[in-house]
């Protein structure tokens, strides 16, 4: 895992464990689950894909993400954009 991804996962850990942040309980659970998977040694690409899916699902069901999660979601999409399904991309 490169330096940028390591810094990203440290940022996710900090937000998930900061009890004073403005994220909802559901959002915190999503981040904590990702942290647990990273600590368990699951591949960061798999954890990143799962986190992207769960945050997107959270956004669709709630209609918004906490302001604290917007930069995390942006960085997540930037770092892990090239992974996942490619059958719906037209070139």
N, C-alpha and C positions, 0 to 999 in steps of 0.2 A: 504494500500500500504506500502510495507516495505521500509527501509532506502535506499537500493541500487536503487530501482525504483524511489524513490523521488529524489535522487542525479542525476539519469539519466535524468529525466524530467527537472531538473534545468539546466543541461548541454545543453539539446536541446534548452531550452529557451534562454540561453546565446548566443549560436551560431546563433540562428534565429534572435536575436535582435542586434547582432554585425554587424554594417554596414561596418566594415573594414575587415571582414573575406573574404576568397577566394571562397565562395560558389556562385553558379549561382543564378540568379533570380528565376528560376523554383525550385531549391532546397530550397531556402529561403521560397518560397510560401508553399512548402510541410511541412516544419518545422513550419511555422506560423499557418497553418491549424491545425496541431497536437496540438500546444500550445492553440489555441482557443478552441478546443474540451476539452482539459484538464481543462481549466478555466471554461468551461461550465458544468463541472461535469460529462462528459462522462467517462465510466469505462476505466481505464488505459489499460486493456487487449485489449479492442476493439480499442482504439487509437493506441496502439502498433502494433496490427495486420494491421491496415490501413496504418500506417507509413512504416512498412516492405514492404507491397505491393507497395506503391507508390515509395519508394526508389528503389526497385527492377525494377519496370517499368521504372523509370528514367535511371537506369543503362543500361537496355536493349536498350532503345531508343537512348541514347546518347553515349553508349559504355564506360562510365566512371562515377565515382563520384568524387567530389572535395576531396582533401586530408583531409580536415577538417571533412568530413562526414564518412570517413572510420572507425575511432574509434567509432563513434555514431552507425553506422550500425552493427559493431561487437558486441557492448554492447547490442544493441537492439535484435540481434539474440540470445545472451546468456540469456538475461532476459526473453524473450518471446518465446523461441524456442518450448516449449511444447504445445503451443496453436494453434488451427487451424485444418485443415483437417488432418486426419490420415489414409485415405483409401489407400494411396499409399506407406505406410511403410510396408515393409516385415520383419517379425521377424524370 
